[in-house]
Amino acid sequence: MELAFAQDADAARPLHLVGSDDLERWLGDQPETTRTWLTAVGFTAELGQVVAVPGADGSCSSAVFGLGTAQARARGRFWLGRAPAALPAGDWALVGDLAPEDAAEAALAWLLAGYRFTRYSGTPAITPRLVVPKGVDGDRIQAIAAGEALTRDLINTPASDMGPAELEQAAFDVAAEFGAAMSVTTGDDLLEANFPMIHAVGRASPRAPRLIDMRWGSDGPRLTLVGKGVCFDTGGLNLKSGASMGLMKKDMGGAAAVLGLARMIMALDLPVQLRVLIPAVENAVSGASFRPQDILTSRKGLTVEINNTDAEGRLVLADALALADEEKPDLLISMATLTGAARVAVGPDIAPFFTRDDAAATTLASGAAQVRDPVWRLPLHDPYEPMIEPGVADLDNAPKGGFAGATTAALFLHRFVEDALRYVHFDIYGWQPVAAPSRPKGGVGQGTRAVLAALPSLLDLPA
């Protein structure tokens, strides 16, 4: 689907943005016919209220959108995403005073309101088009919307059609579009290339595990993105219950997120040397499954005692992170649907992250607030390090006790990163459990827009 802005501003009808606190003054400036109509239909400028206004010939000549109060708006995001479904087809232009960040959010909300996952049923929505609001970089917003749509499509696709090979093809399609180079290490070749934990997690499935390695850009700081690509997670021999397995098609949400972010970066032609690493596996059950109490030796040489085969994401990430770290990137970011503990801590709407770099954390928080992509820093609490040290091996993949699950997982991953100048790990959910403006129920990107907004400061890029 094409998520694009209207090109002819002169042909667009006005969509007035009116807050409830300002309604009386605004109505006083309108023609009597408009005031009469809005009063008759009960327009109160409640947040999300949309009313079409007829012209002299009875057809829709304009519309108004209620912004409610500042307090009401603070309780959500992407409110303008409610407008397209309530408006007649055609082109529309926003009329009202919006801060630059609000105008950009409104423009993105409009585009993303047109997203539909229609691979198996339904047809794309015919969404009214928006003229790029004044002061908004329309090309940037379109690039962000396209990257987010890619992430959503990948997560929404069931595992029957999104296994390791299909995820590889999706990465190849992105690489081909932007002239990126790509290499893939598959099956038993993972052992020869020293990716033993990726191989161990994926070897039980008839769908061969692989490591996808994409590179783009030859100048600028080194930026490496690592995404967890567990295309389906049964839990392995520590088999999940049916209820817990229900959403496991989204366990490659980290891979989907970094591919969406990579697409944004390449579409915007940012001056970076980008690398994307995706360990793509299916955690299945067979005679070849890795077992509880197995001890695996990682690419880095650290040994890992397996105390739960359902804590497999950190294993495949560890080998990929070790490879990424060998190149000493200026910024290394991992994204993964890693722990239920993160969801218990902050819920499904916030992307928690971990880093030892205070400046990077502050920059990410600032970027997140600017683009309305909420993130929250969780602690890498050093006194918890003994929890991931079982004694019989260097590391434990599933510490007992159930405490601080997101933190112990992040501490585990940090053991595989020593030389990267900066490292940030995101423990995302990747799923919208209840439909909200511009976010239908289903796969969703998290943290990617915050990272994109923060990159100029994190990597000292031109503004």
C-alpha positions as CSV (number, residue, x, y, z in Angstrom):
1,M,0.0,0.0,0.0
2,E,1.1,3.5,-0.7
3,L,1.1,5.8,2.4
4,A,1.7,9.2,0.7
5,F,0.6,12.8,0.9
6,A,-1.5,14.8,-1.5
7,Q,0.3,16.9,-4.0
8,D,-2.2,19.7,-4.9
9,A,-2.7,22.0,-1.9
10,D,-4.9,24.3,-3.9
11,A,-7.5,21.6,-4.4
12,A,-7.6,20.5,-0.8
13,R,-10.5,21.2,1.6
14,P,-9.7,22.7,5.0
15,L,-9.8,20.6,8.1
16,H,-10.0,23.0,11.1
17,L,-8.3,21.9,14.3
18,V,-10.2,23.3,17.3
19,G,-9.6,22.7,21.0
20,S,-12.5,22.7,23.4
21,D,-10.9,25.6,25.4
22,D,-10.8,27.7,22.3
23,L,-14.2,26.7,20.7
24,E,-16.2,29.8,21.6
25,R,-13.6,32.2,20.2
26,W,-13.1,30.1,17.1
27,L,-16.9,29.9,16.4
28,G,-17.1,33.7,16.7
29,D,-14.7,34.0,13.8
30,Q,-16.8,31.7,11.5
31,P,-19.6,32.5,9.1
32,E,-23.1,32.3,10.6
33,T,-24.0,29.3,8.5
34,T,-21.0,27.4,10.0
35,R,-21.9,28.4,13.5
36,T,-25.5,27.3,13.1
37,W,-24.5,24.0,11.6
38,L,-22.0,23.1,14.2
39,T,-24.3,24.1,17.0
40,A,-27.1,22.0,15.5
41,V,-25.0,18.9,15.2
42,G,-23.6,19.3,18.7
43,F,-19.9,20.0,18.0
44,T,-18.1,20.5,21.3
45,A,-14.5,20.0,20.1
46,E,-14.3,16.9,22.2
47,L,-11.0,15.1,21.4
48,G,-11.4,13.1,18.2
49,Q,-14.8,14.5,17.2
50,V,-15.1,15.0,13.5
51,V,-17.9,17.0,11.7
52,A,-18.2,17.7,8.0
53,V,-19.5,21.2,7.2
54,P,-21.7,21.6,4.1
55,G,-21.2,24.4,1.6
56,A,-23.9,26.4,-0.2
57,D,-24.6,23.5,-2.6
58,G,-25.0,21.0,0.2
59,S,-21.7,19.2,-0.4
60,C,-18.9,19.0,2.1
61,S,-16.8,22.1,1.8
62,S,-14.8,21.8,5.0
63,A,-14.6,19.9,8.3
64,V,-13.6,20.4,11.9
65,F,-11.7,18.1,14.2
66,G,-11.9,18.4,18.0
67,L,-8.6,18.6,19.9
68,G,-10.3,18.5,23.3
69,T,-8.1,19.7,26.2
70,A,-4.4,19.5,26.7
71,Q,-5.1,17.1,29.5
72,A,-7.2,14.8,27.3
73,R,-4.5,14.9,24.5
74,A,-1.8,13.9,27.0
75,R,-3.6,10.5,27.6
76,G,-2.9,9.2,24.1
77,R,-1.1,9.7,20.8
78,F,-1.9,10.0,17.1
79,W,-5.3,11.5,17.7
80,L,-5.6,12.8,14.2
81,G,-5.6,9.2,13.0
82,R,-9.3,9.2,13.8
83,A,-10.0,11.8,11.1
84,P,-9.5,10.0,7.8
85,A,-12.2,7.3,8.4
86,A,-14.7,10.0,9.2
87,L,-14.1,12.3,6.2
88,P,-15.2,12.1,2.6
89,A,-12.6,11.0,0.0
90,G,-10.4,13.7,-1.4
91,D,-7.6,16.0,-0.3
92,W,-7.5,17.8,3.0
93,A,-5.3,20.5,4.5
94,L,-4.9,21.1,8.2
95,V,-5.9,24.6,9.5
96,G,-4.9,25.5,13.0
97,D,-1.9,26.4,15.2
98,L,0.3,23.4,15.8
99,A,3.7,23.2,17.3
100,P,6.2,21.6,14.9
101,E,6.3,18.3,16.8
102,D,2.5,18.2,16.9
103,A,2.2,18.9,13.2
104,A,4.7,16.1,12.4
105,E,2.8,13.7,14.7
106,A,-0.5,14.6,13.0
107,A,1.0,14.0,9.6
108,L,2.3,10.6,10.5
109,A,-0.9,9.7,12.3
110,W,-2.8,10.5,9.1
111,L,-0.6,8.3,6.9
112,L,-0.6,5.4,9.4
113,A,-4.3,5.5,9.6
114,G,-4.3,4.2,6.0
115,Y,-2.3,1.0,7.0
116,R,-4.2,-2.3,6.5
117,F,-2.8,-5.8,6.6
118,T,-4.6,-7.3,3.6
119,R,-2.4,-10.2,2.6
120,Y,-5.1,-12.8,3.4
121,S,-8.4,-10.9,3.4
122,G,-9.9,-7.5,2.7
123,T,-8.9,-4.7,0.5
124,P,-6.7,-1.6,1.1
125,A,-8.6,1.3,2.6
126,I,-9.4,4.3,0.4
127,T,-8.1,7.0,2.7
128,P,-8.5,10.7,2.2
129,R,-5.2,12.3,1.5
130,L,-3.5,15.0,3.5
131,V,-1.5,18.0,2.3
132,V,1.8,18.1,4.1
133,P,1.4,20.5,7.0
134,K,3.5,23.7,6.9
135,G,6.9,23.2,8.4
136,V,6.7,19.4,8.2
137,D,9.3,17.4,6.1
138,G,6.9,15.3,4.1
139,D,9.6,13.0,2.6
140,R,10.8,12.2,6.1
141,I,7.3,11.4,7.3
142,Q,6.6,9.2,4.3
143,A,9.9,7.3,4.8
144,I,9.0,6.7,8.5
145,A,5.5,5.5,7.6
146,A,6.9,3.1,5.0
147,G,9.4,1.7,7.5
148,E,6.6,1.3,10.1
149,A,4.3,-0.4,7.5
150,L,7.1,-2.9,6.7
151,T,7.6,-3.7,10.4
152,R,3.9,-4.3,10.8
153,D,3.5,-6.5,7.7
154,L,6.4,-8.7,8.8
155,I,5.0,-9.2,12.4
156,N,1.5,-9.7,11.2
157,T,2.4,-12.5,8.7
158,P,1.9,-15.9,10.3
159,A,4.9,-18.2,10.8
160,S,3.6,-20.5,8.0
161,D,4.6,-17.7,5.6
162,M,7.3,-16.0,7.7
163,G,10.0,-18.5,8.6
164,P,13.7,-18.0,8.5
165,A,13.8,-18.2,4.7
166,E,11.0,-15.8,4.2
167,L,12.6,-13.3,6.7
168,E,15.8,-13.6,4.6
169,Q,13.8,-12.7,1.5
170,A,12.2,-9.7,3.2
171,A,15.7,-8.5,4.1
172,F,16.9,-9.1,0.6
173,D,14.0,-7.1,-0.8
174,V,14.9,-4.1,1.4
175,A,18.6,-4.5,0.5
176,A,17.7,-4.6,-3.3
177,E,15.6,-1.5,-3.1
178,F,18.4,0.6,-1.6
179,G,21.5,-1.0,-3.1
180,A,22.6,-2.7,0.1
181,A,24.9,-5.7,0.2
182,M,23.7,-8.9,1.9
183,S,25.3,-12.2,2.9
184,V,23.6,-15.1,4.7
185,T,25.1,-18.0,6.7
186,T,22.7,-21.0,6.7
187,G,22.3,-24.4,8.4
188,D,25.4,-26.3,9.3
189,D,27.6,-23.5,7.8
190,L,26.8,-21.6,11.1
191,L,29.0,-24.1,12.9
192,E,31.9,-23.6,10.5
193,A,31.5,-19.8,10.8
194,N,31.4,-20.0,14.6
195,F,27.8,-19.2,15.4
196,P,27.1,-22.2,17.6
197,M,24.2,-20.9,19.6
198,I,22.2,-19.7,16.6
199,H,22.7,-23.2,15.2
200,A,21.7,-24.9,18.5
201,V,18.4,-23.0,18.8
202,G,17.4,-23.5,15.2
203,R,18.6,-27.0,14.5
204,A,15.4,-28.8,15.6
205,S,13.3,-27.2,12.9
206,P,13.3,-28.4,9.3
207,R,13.5,-24.7,8.4
208,A,17.2,-24.1,8.5
209,P,18.5,-21.4,10.9
210,R,20.6,-18.6,9.5
211,L,22.4,-15.3,10.2
212,I,21.4,-12.5,7.8
213,D,24.1,-9.8,7.4
214,M,23.2,-6.6,5.5
215,R,25.5,-3.6,4.8
216,W,24.8,-0.2,3.4
217,G,26.8,3.0,3.2
218,S,30.5,3.5,2.9
219,D,31.1,6.7,4.8
220,G,30.3,8.1,8.3
221,P,30.1,6.5,11.7
222,R,29.4,2.8,12.1
223,L,25.9,1.9,13.1
224,T,24.9,-1.7,13.7
225,L,21.4,-3.0,14.3
226,V,20.8,-6.5,15.7
227,G,17.3,-7.9,15.7
228,K,15.9,-11.1,17.2
229,G,14.4,-13.2,14.4
230,V,12.8,-16.1,16.2
231,C,10.1,-16.7,13.6
232,F,8.1,-18.9,15.9
233,D,8.8,-20.0,19.4
234,T,7.3,-23.2,20.7
235,G,9.5,-22.9,23.8
236,G,11.5,-25.9,22.6
237,L,11.5,-28.9,25.0
238,N,10.3,-26.5,27.8
239,L,7.2,-26.3,25.7
240,K,4.9,-23.3,26.0
241,S,1.3,-23.7,26.9
242,G,-1.2,-23.1,24.1
243,A,-2.2,-19.7,25.4
244,S,1.5,-18.6,25.7
245,M,2.2,-19.8,22.2
246,G,-0.7,-17.9,20.6
247,L,1.3,-14.7,19.7
248,M,4.6,-16.3,19.0
249,K,4.5,-15.4,15.3
250,K,5.6,-12.0,16.7
251,D,8.8,-13.3,18.3
252,M,10.6,-12.0,15.3
253,G,9.4,-8.5,16.2
254,G,13.0,-7.3,16.9
255,A,14.1,-8.3,13.4
256,A,11.0,-6.6,11.9
257,A,11.8,-3.5,13.9
258,V,15.4,-3.2,12.8
259,L,14.4,-3.8,9.2
260,G,11.8,-1.1,9.4
261,L,14.4,1.3,11.0
262,A,17.0,0.3,8.4
263,R,14.5,1.1,5.7
264,M,13.9,4.6,7.2
265,I,17.7,5.2,7.5
266,M,18.4,4.2,3.9
267,A,15.4,6.1,2.5
268,L,16.6,9.2,4.2
269,D,20.1,8.6,3.0
270,L,21.7,9.2,6.4
271,P,25.5,9.4,6.3
272,V,26.3,6.3,8.2
273,Q,27.8,2.9,7.6
274,L,24.9,0.7,8.4
275,R,25.0,-2.9,9.3
276,V,21.9,-5.1,10.1
277,L,22.4,-8.5,11.7
278,I,19.4,-10.9,12.1
279,P,19.7,-14.3,13.6
280,A,16.7,-16.0,12.0
281,V,15.5,-19.3,13.6
282,E,12.5,-21.3,14.5
283,N,12.6,-22.7,18.1
284,A,10.9,-26.1,17.4
285,V,10.7,-29.5,19.0
286,S,12.4,-32.6,17.6
287,G,15.0,-35.2,18.4
288,A,17.6,-32.5,17.5
289,S,16.3,-30.0,20.0
290,F,18.8,-28.5,22.5
291,R,18.0,-29.6,26.0
292,P,17.8,-28.2,29.6
293,Q,21.1,-28.6,31.3
294,D,23.0,-28.6,28.0
295,I,26.0,-26.3,28.1
296,L,26.6,-24.3,24.9
297,T,29.8,-22.5,23.9
298,S,29.1,-19.2,22.3
299,R,31.0,-17.4,19.5
300,K,32.7,-15.3,22.1
301,G,33.9,-18.4,23.9
302,L,31.6,-17.9,27.0
303,T,29.8,-21.0,28.0
304,V,26.1,-21.0,28.7
305,E,24.1,-23.4,30.9
306,I,20.6,-24.0,29.4
307,N,18.1,-23.9,32.3
308,N,15.1,-23.2,30.1
309,T,15.0,-23.7,26.3
310,D,12.3,-21.1,26.2
311,A,14.9,-18.4,26.9
312,E,16.4,-18.8,23.5
313,G,16.3,-15.3,22.2
314,R,19.2,-14.1,24.2
315,L,21.2,-17.1,22.9
316,V,20.8,-16.2,19.2
317,L,21.3,-12.5,19.9
318,A,24.5,-13.3,21.9
319,D,26.3,-14.8,18.8
320,A,25.1,-11.9,16.6
321,L,26.2,-9.3,19.2
322,A,29.6,-10.9,19.5
323,L,30.0,-10.6,15.7
324,A,28.9,-7.0,15.7
325,D,31.2,-6.1,18.6
326,E,34.2,-7.4,16.7
327,E,33.9,-4.5,14.3
328,K,33.8,-1.9,17.2
329,P,30.8,0.1,15.9
330,D,30.2,3.6,17.1
331,L,26.7,2.6,18.1
332,L,25.3,-0.9,18.5
333,I,21.5,-1.3,19.0
334,S,19.7,-4.6,19.7
335,M,15.9,-5.0,19.5
336,A,14.1,-8.1,20.7
337,T,10.8,-9.3,22.0
338,L,12.8,-10.8,24.8
339,T,11.0,-11.0,28.2
340,G,7.5,-11.0,29.6
341,A,9.1,-9.2,32.6
342,A,9.5,-6.1,30.5
343,R,5.8,-6.1,29.6
344,V,4.9,-6.5,33.3
345,A,7.1,-3.6,34.1
346,V,5.9,-1.0,31.6
347,G,3.0,-2.5,29.7
348,P,2.6,-2.9,25.9
349,D,2.8,0.7,24.9
350,I,6.3,1.6,26.1
351,A,9.6,0.3,24.8
352,P,12.0,-0.2,27.7
353,F,15.7,0.0,27.0
354,F,19.0,-0.7,28.8
355,T,22.3,1.1,28.4
356,R,25.4,2.0,30.5
357,D,25.7,5.3,28.6
358,D,23.9,8.0,30.5
359,A,24.3,10.5,27.7
360,A,22.8,8.1,25.2
361,A,19.9,7.4,27.5
362,T,19.1,11.1,27.8
363,T,19.3,11.6,24.1
364,L,17.0,8.7,23.4
365,A,14.5,9.9,25.9
366,S,14.5,13.4,24.3
367,G,14.1,11.9,20.8
368,A,11.2,9.7,22.0
369,A,9.4,12.7,23.5
370,Q,9.8,14.7,20.3
371,V,8.3,12.1,18.0
372,R,5.8,10.5,20.5
373,D,7.5,7.1,20.5
374,P,7.6,6.3,24.3
375,V,10.6,4.6,25.7
376,W,11.8,4.1,29.3
377,R,15.2,3.3,30.7
378,L,15.4,0.2,32.9
379,P,18.4,-0.5,35.2
380,L,21.5,-2.6,34.4
381,H,21.9,-3.3,38.1
382,D,25.4,-4.7,38.6
383,P,24.6,-6.5,41.9
384,Y,22.3,-8.8,39.9
385,E,25.2,-10.1,37.9
386,P,25.6,-13.2,40.2
387,M,22.1,-14.2,39.2
388,I,23.3,-15.1,35.7
389,E,26.4,-17.0,36.9
390,P,25.4,-20.6,37.6
391,G,28.9,-21.8,38.5
392,V,29.0,-24.8,36.2
393,A,29.2,-22.5,33.2
394,D,30.1,-18.9,32.6
395,L,26.4,-17.9,32.2
396,D,22.9,-19.1,32.9
397,N,20.3,-18.4,30.2
398,A,17.3,-18.6,32.7
399,P,18.1,-17.6,36.3
400,K,15.8,-19.1,38.9
401,G,13.5,-17.1,41.1
402,G,11.7,-15.0,38.5
403,F,13.0,-11.6,39.8
404,A,14.3,-8.8,37.5
405,G,13.8,-10.9,34.4
406,A,14.3,-8.0,31.9
407,T,17.4,-6.8,33.7
408,T,19.0,-10.2,34.0
409,A,18.4,-10.8,30.3
410,A,20.0,-7.4,29.4
411,L,22.9,-8.2,31.7
412,F,23.4,-11.5,29.8
413,L,23.5,-9.7,26.5
414,H,25.9,-7.1,27.8
415,R,28.5,-9.8,28.5
416,F,28.8,-10.2,24.7
417,V,29.5,-6.5,24.0
418,E,32.9,-5.1,25.1
419,D,34.3,-2.9,22.2
420,A,31.3,-1.1,20.8
421,L,31.6,2.6,21.7
422,R,27.9,2.7,22.7
423,Y,25.4,-0.1,23.2
424,V,21.7,0.1,23.7
425,H,19.3,-2.9,24.1
426,F,15.5,-2.6,23.6
427,D,13.2,-5.2,25.0
428,I,10.1,-4.4,22.9
429,Y,6.6,-6.0,22.7
430,G,5.9,-5.4,19.0
431,W,2.2,-5.9,19.3
432,Q,-0.8,-3.5,19.6
433,P,-3.2,-5.5,21.8
434,V,-6.2,-3.1,21.4
435,A,-6.8,-0.9,18.4
436,A,-5.9,2.8,18.9
437,P,-5.7,5.8,16.5
438,S,-3.4,4.9,13.6
439,R,-2.5,1.6,15.3
440,P,-4.8,-1.3,14.5
441,K,-4.6,-4.4,16.6
442,G,-1.6,-6.4,15.5
443,G,2.1,-5.9,14.8
444,V,3.6,-2.5,15.6
445,G,7.0,-0.8,15.6
446,Q,8.4,0.4,19.0
447,G,11.5,2.5,19.7
448,T,12.5,2.8,16.0
449,R,11.2,6.4,15.6
450,A,12.9,7.4,18.9
451,V,16.2,6.0,17.7
452,L,15.8,7.7,14.3
453,A,15.2,11.0,16.0
454,A,18.2,10.5,18.4
455,L,20.7,9.4,15.7
456,P,22.0,12.9,14.8
457,S,23.0,13.5,18.4
458,L,24.1,9.9,19.1
459,L,26.4,9.8,16.0
460,D,27.2,13.5,15.6
461,L,25.4,13.6,12.2
462,P,24.5,16.8,10.3
463,A,21.2,18.1,11.5
